Amino acid sequence: MTALLCAGILLTFTAIIFVLIKWGNMQLVGVTPVRTLTFIAILFTSGLDVGLIMFPLTEFAGYADIAASPEYAFSNPLAIEFGYWGFLIWGFYFLTCFYFCAIEPKVKFFEIPWIKFINNAVIIGTCAFTAFLLLSNLPWYLPQVGDGETIVGSFYLIVFAVIAAAVYSSTSLRYVRTLSLSSTWLFLGLIVFMWLGAFTGENGTPGAFVETLSLIGNYFGNIHQFVLPLNDYHEFYLFWWFAWSIMIGQFTSRFVGGLKTWQVLAAMLIFPSIPIATWFAVLYYYHINSLDSTGYYSLAMAAVGILFVVNSLDSLIRLYSDNLNLTVQRFGKAKYIVGNLAAMSLLTLLFQFDFLKIQWIGALVIVLFFLCLAYILITSFAKVRAIKSSPEENEIDFGKIDLA
């Protein structure tokens, strides 16, 4: 699967360059446009999951162990962690967002019945993987509930409640803006909370934070190292990003509010990377100085991580429900909630039993990328070449989201 992954990455970045050359100054408008700040909040909270909060403290030591993993010797653990989560990798989301905003309305590749089936299988599978990540990481962050290693019954109840909350919030598009903005502000509050714990008083100084943050600069000096997989673990991350890319593109493309193509790319690369870099720098300082991150800190991280999961699941459940016409309007709120809750809970357990793997889903997405390209070249090349704007029916009306 490594060869398929490399081919998919090269196709993605080649396509991004082509899009910028041909449509870089084209204005993009989604079906439910929102203001830029809201769009960035939706992008950030929908495009990331609990792994952003819960993975770094468990990974820094592995990136520092160059005896076991010499492929990491070119950089420091903080820059490597950032490379797995920030900047360049968000180009995946840009490409799919642009495609669904400007090209898919003309091509309609994802309306082909068997393609629609595969697409929704990808969304549902990745949705369940997000819930599984929360379940598998809760013991480390909430040792107060168990022994810090074992998944106990309480953790299953927490994840079940999270899925239930996400299913309920997905019943109305009006919750998107509130959920995204509140998730963003709470995450920023978490950064400030843990920053104060690390860099004030006896623990450190603001200057120490700047010095730690500057380590991320090594990422940009070695950005080419992160394009193709460094090892099996990086490969896992890249497949994970591919698995998310199509559905995040579908979801976020709805909310583009008149930005030009190059501005959408800049927004996706830069704005999410700033809080990611800041967050990772704070956590890395905790790691290298062996500061205590338990107690209130771990509870705060778990709480924000749970909110991120609710936000991500909300967008994904809404997406596959709309695609499959499994809507509240069709079945009623009670049947909609019960059906989605049962499906997500069952699939989460399948990941727990190692029946499903995110790498398989990511590989399936890469195959969809190549099939879509072939379909365009064979059936819709003239239509795509003639594209000059987003669909004419998409108007910049920021009040649409309140009526949805």
C-alpha positions in Angstrom: 0.0 0.0 0.0 3.0 2.3 0.3 3.2 2.7 -3.5 -0.5 3.6 -3.7 0.0 6.1 -0.9 3.0 7.8 -2.6 1.1 7.9 -5.9 -1.9 9.5 -4.2 0.3 12.2 -2.5 2.0 13.1 -5.8 -1.3 13.3 -7.5 -2.7 15.5 -4.8 0.1 18.1 -4.8 0.3 18.1 -8.6 -3.4 18.8 -8.7 -3.1 21.6 -6.2 -0.4 23.3 -8.4 -2.7 22.9 -11.4 -5.7 24.4 -9.6 -3.7 27.4 -8.5 -2.4 28.1 -12.0 -5.8 27.8 -13.7 -8.3 29.0 -11.1 -6.1 30.8 -8.5 -8.1 34.1 -8.7 -11.6 32.5 -9.1 -14.1 33.4 -6.4 -15.5 30.4 -4.5 -19.0 30.5 -3.1 -20.6 27.5 -1.3 -24.3 26.7 -1.0 -24.4 28.0 2.6 -21.7 30.7 2.7 -20.5 32.0 6.0 -18.1 34.8 7.0 -14.4 34.0 6.9 -13.9 33.7 10.6 -16.8 31.3 10.9 -15.5 29.3 7.9 -12.0 29.0 9.5 -13.6 27.8 12.8 -15.7 25.2 10.9 -12.7 24.1 9.0 -10.5 23.8 12.1 -12.9 22.0 14.3 -14.3 19.7 11.6 -10.9 19.0 10.0 -9.3 17.9 13.3 -10.3 15.3 15.9 -9.4 14.2 19.4 -5.9 13.1 18.2 -4.8 16.7 18.1 -5.4 17.0 21.8 -4.5 13.6 23.0 -1.7 12.2 20.8 1.3 14.6 21.2 2.2 13.9 24.8 2.3 10.2 24.0 4.4 10.6 20.8 7.2 13.0 21.6 9.3 10.4 23.3 9.1 8.1 20.2 10.2 10.9 17.9 13.2 11.6 20.2 14.4 8.0 20.2 16.5 8.1 17.0 18.3 4.9 18.1 15.0 3.0 17.5 13.9 5.4 14.6 16.9 6.9 12.9 14.7 8.3 10.2 13.7 11.1 12.7 17.3 12.3 13.1 16.9 15.1 10.6 14.7 17.2 13.0 13.4 17.6 16.6 10.3 15.9 18.0 8.3 19.1 18.1 8.9 19.9 14.4 8.1 16.3 13.5 4.8 16.4 15.5 3.9 19.6 13.7 4.8 18.1 10.4 2.3 15.2 11.0 -0.5 17.7 11.8 0.2 21.1 10.4 0.6 23.3 7.3 1.4 21.3 4.2 -0.9 18.4 5.0 -3.9 20.8 5.0 -3.5 21.0 1.2 -5.4 17.7 1.1 -8.5 19.5 2.5 -8.0 22.5 0.1 -8.0 20.3 -3.0 -11.2 18.5 -2.0 -12.9 21.7 -0.8 -12.2 23.3 -4.2 -13.3 20.3 -6.1 -16.7 20.1 -4.4 -17.2 23.8 -4.5 -16.3 24.3 -8.2 -15.9 21.1 -10.1 -18.3 18.4 -8.7 -21.4 20.5 -9.6 -20.4 20.2 -13.2 -18.9 16.6 -13.2 -21.3 14.9 -10.7 -18.9 12.0 -10.2 -20.0 11.5 -6.6 -23.6 11.1 -7.8 -22.8 7.9 -9.6 -24.6 5.3 -7.4 -21.6 3.0 -6.7 -19.3 5.9 -6.1 -21.8 7.4 -3.7 -22.0 4.1 -1.9 -18.2 3.9 -1.5 -18.0 7.6 -0.5 -20.5 7.2 2.3 -18.9 4.0 3.5 -15.7 6.0 3.8 -17.5 8.7 5.8 -19.2 6.3 8.1 -16.0 4.3 8.7 -14.0 7.3 9.5 -16.7 8.7 11.7 -16.5 5.5 13.8 -12.7 5.7 13.9 -12.9 9.1 15.4 -15.1 7.8 18.3 -12.7 4.8 18.7 -9.7 7.2 19.1 -11.5 8.9 21.9 -12.3 5.6 23.6 -8.7 4.3 23.2 -7.1 7.5 24.6 -9.4 8.2 27.5 -7.5 5.9 30.0 -4.3 7.9 29.5 -6.0 11.3 30.1 -8.5 10.2 32.8 -6.6 7.9 35.1 -9.0 9.1 37.8 -11.7 6.9 36.2 -9.5 3.7 35.9 -6.0 2.5 36.2 -4.6 4.7 33.3 -4.3 1.7 30.9 -7.5 -0.2 30.8 -10.7 0.8 29.0 -13.4 0.4 31.6 -17.2 0.6 31.4 -17.2 4.3 32.3 -15.2 5.1 29.1 -17.8 3.3 26.9 -20.5 5.3 28.5 -18.6 8.5 27.9 -18.1 7.7 24.2 -21.8 6.6 23.9 -22.8 10.0 25.3 -20.5 11.8 22.9 -22.0 9.9 19.9 -25.5 10.7 21.2 -24.7 14.4 21.5 -23.2 14.5 18.0 -26.2 12.7 16.5 -28.6 15.1 18.2 -26.6 18.2 17.1 -26.5 16.9 13.5 -30.3 17.2 13.3 -30.1 20.9 12.4 -27.5 22.8 10.5 -28.0 25.8 12.8 -25.8 24.1 15.4 -22.8 24.1 13.2 -21.7 27.7 13.7 -22.3 27.6 17.5 -20.5 24.3 17.9 -17.5 25.3 15.7 -17.0 28.7 17.3 -17.4 27.4 20.8 -14.9 24.5 20.1 -12.4 27.0 18.7 -12.6 29.4 21.7 -12.4 26.6 24.2 -9.4 25.2 22.5 -7.7 28.6 22.6 -8.7 28.8 26.3 -7.1 25.4 26.9 -3.9 26.6 25.3 -3.8 29.7 27.5 -4.6 27.6 30.6 -1.8 25.2 30.0 0.6 28.0 28.8 0.1 29.7 32.2 0.9 26.5 34.0 4.1 26.0 32.0 5.6 29.4 31.5 4.7 31.4 34.6 5.9 31.2 38.2 8.7 28.7 38.8 8.1 26.6 35.7 9.4 29.0 33.1 9.3 32.3 31.4 7.6 33.7 28.3 11.0 33.7 26.7 11.2 29.9 27.2 8.0 29.6 25.2 9.4 31.6 22.3 12.5 29.4 22.4 10.4 26.2 22.4 8.1 27.5 19.6 11.1 28.4 17.4 11.9 24.6 17.2 9.0 24.3 14.7 11.0 26.4 12.3 13.0 23.2 11.5 9.9 21.8 9.9 9.9 24.5 7.2 13.6 23.9 6.6 12.9 20.2 6.0 9.3 20.4 4.6 10.3 18.1 1.7 10.9 15.3 4.2 7.2 15.2 5.1 5.8 14.8 1.6 6.3 11.0 1.3 6.1 8.6 4.3 9.1 8.5 6.6 8.1 5.2 8.1 5.0 3.0 8.9 3.8 5.4 11.5 3.9 8.4 9.2 2.2 6.3 6.6 -0.6 5.6 9.1 -1.0 9.4 9.5 -1.0 10.1 5.8 -3.7 7.4 5.2 -5.6 9.0 8.0 -5.5 12.4 6.4 -6.6 10.9 3.1 -9.5 9.2 4.8 -10.7 12.5 6.1 -10.0 14.6 3.0 -13.0 13.8 0.8 -15.6 14.2 3.5 -14.0 17.4 4.9 -13.9 18.8 1.4 -17.6 18.0 0.9 -18.5 19.6 4.2 -16.4 22.7 4.2 -17.2 23.5 0.6 -20.7 24.4 1.6 -19.5 27.3 3.7 -17.0 29.1 1.5 -18.1 32.7 1.5 -16.5 34.4 -1.5 -12.8 33.9 -1.0 -10.6 33.5 -4.0 -9.0 30.1 -4.6 -5.6 31.2 -3.5 -7.1 32.8 -0.4 -8.9 29.5 0.5 -5.5 27.7 0.2 -3.7 30.3 2.3 -6.5 30.2 5.0 -6.3 26.4 5.2 -2.5 26.2 5.4 -1.9 29.1 7.7 -4.8 29.7 10.1 -5.2 26.1 11.5 -1.4 25.8 11.8 -1.0 28.8 14.2 -3.0 27.3 17.1 -1.6 23.8 16.3 2.0 25.1 16.5 1.2 27.0 19.7 -0.5 24.0 21.3 2.3 21.6 20.4 4.9 24.0 21.7 3.2 24.2 25.1 2.8 20.4 25.3 6.5 19.9 24.2 7.6 22.1 27.1 5.6 20.0 29.5 7.3 16.9 28.0 10.9 18.0 28.0 10.7 19.5 31.5 8.7 16.6 32.9 6.0 19.0 34.2 2.8 17.5 35.7 0.0 17.4 33.2 -2.4 15.4 35.3 -5.3 16.6 37.5 -7.0 19.7 36.1 -4.8 19.8 33.0 -5.7 16.3 31.9 -9.4 16.9 32.7 -9.4 20.1 30.6 -7.6 18.3 27.7 -10.2 15.4 27.9 -13.1 17.9 27.9 -11.9 19.8 24.9 -11.0 16.6 23.1 -14.5 15.3 23.7 -16.0 18.6 22.3 -13.8 18.2 19.2 -15.2 14.7 18.8 -18.7 16.0 19.0 -17.9 18.6 16.5 -16.3 16.2 14.0 -19.0 13.5 14.4 -21.7 16.1 13.9 -20.3 17.2 10.6 -19.7 13.6 9.4 -23.0 12.2 10.5 -24.8 15.2 8.8 -22.8 14.6 5.6 -23.6 10.9 5.2 -27.2 11.3 6.3 -27.7 14.0 3.6 -25.9 11.9 1.0 -28.0 8.8 1.7 -31.3 10.7 2.3 -31.4 9.4 5.9 -32.6 12.8 7.1 -34.7 14.0 10.0 -37.3 15.2 7.5 -37.7 11.7 6.0 -37.7 9.6 9.2 -38.4 12.0 12.0 -36.1 13.0 14.8 -36.6 9.9 17.0 -35.8 7.3 14.3 -32.9 9.4 12.9 -31.3 9.6 16.4 -31.8 5.9 17.2 -30.6 4.7 13.9 -27.4 6.8 13.7 -26.6 6.1 17.4 -26.9 2.4 16.9 -24.8 2.4 13.7 -22.0 4.6 15.1 -21.8 2.6 18.4 -21.5 -0.7 16.6 -18.8 0.5 14.1 -16.8 2.0 17.0 -16.7 -1.4 18.6 -15.5 -2.9 15.3 -12.5 -0.7 15.4 -12.0 -1.6 19.0 -11.9 -5.3 18.0 -9.4 -4.5 15.2 -11.9 -5.5 12.6 -11.4 -2.2 10.6 -8.3 -0.1 9.9 -8.1 3.5 8.9 -5.3 2.6 6.5 -7.8 0.6 4.4 -10.2 3.6 4.3 -7.4 6.0 3.3 -6.4 3.6 0.5 -10.0 3.5 -0.7 -10.0 7.3 -0.9 -6.8 7.4 -3.0 -8.5 5.0 -5.4 -11.4 7.4 -5.6 -9.0 10.2 -6.4 -7.6 8.4 -9.4 -11.1 7.2 -10.6 -12.3 10.8 -10.4 -9.4 12.0 -12.5 -10.0 9.3 -15.1 -13.7 10.1 -15.2 -13.0 13.8 -15.8 -10.5 13.1 -18.5 -12.8 10.7 -20.3 -16.2 12.3 -19.9 -16.0 15.9 -18.6 -12.7 17.4 -19.7 -14.4 20.2 -21.7 -16.8 21.1 -18.9 -14.0 21.3 -16.4 -11.8 23.4 -18.6 -14.6 25.9 -19.2 -15.3 26.5 -15.5 -15.0 30.2 -14.6 -16.8 30.4 -11.3 -18.7 28.5 -8.7 -22.3 27.5 -9.7 -24.3 30.6 -10.4 -27.1 29.7 -8.0 -24.6 30.0 -5.1 -24.9 33.5 -3.9 -23.1 35.3 -1.0 -25.9 35.4 1.5 -24.6 34.9 5.0 -28.2 34.6 6.3 -28.7 31.2 4.6 -27.2 29.2 7.4 -29.9 30.6 9.8 -32.6 29.3 7.5 -31.1 25.9 6.9 
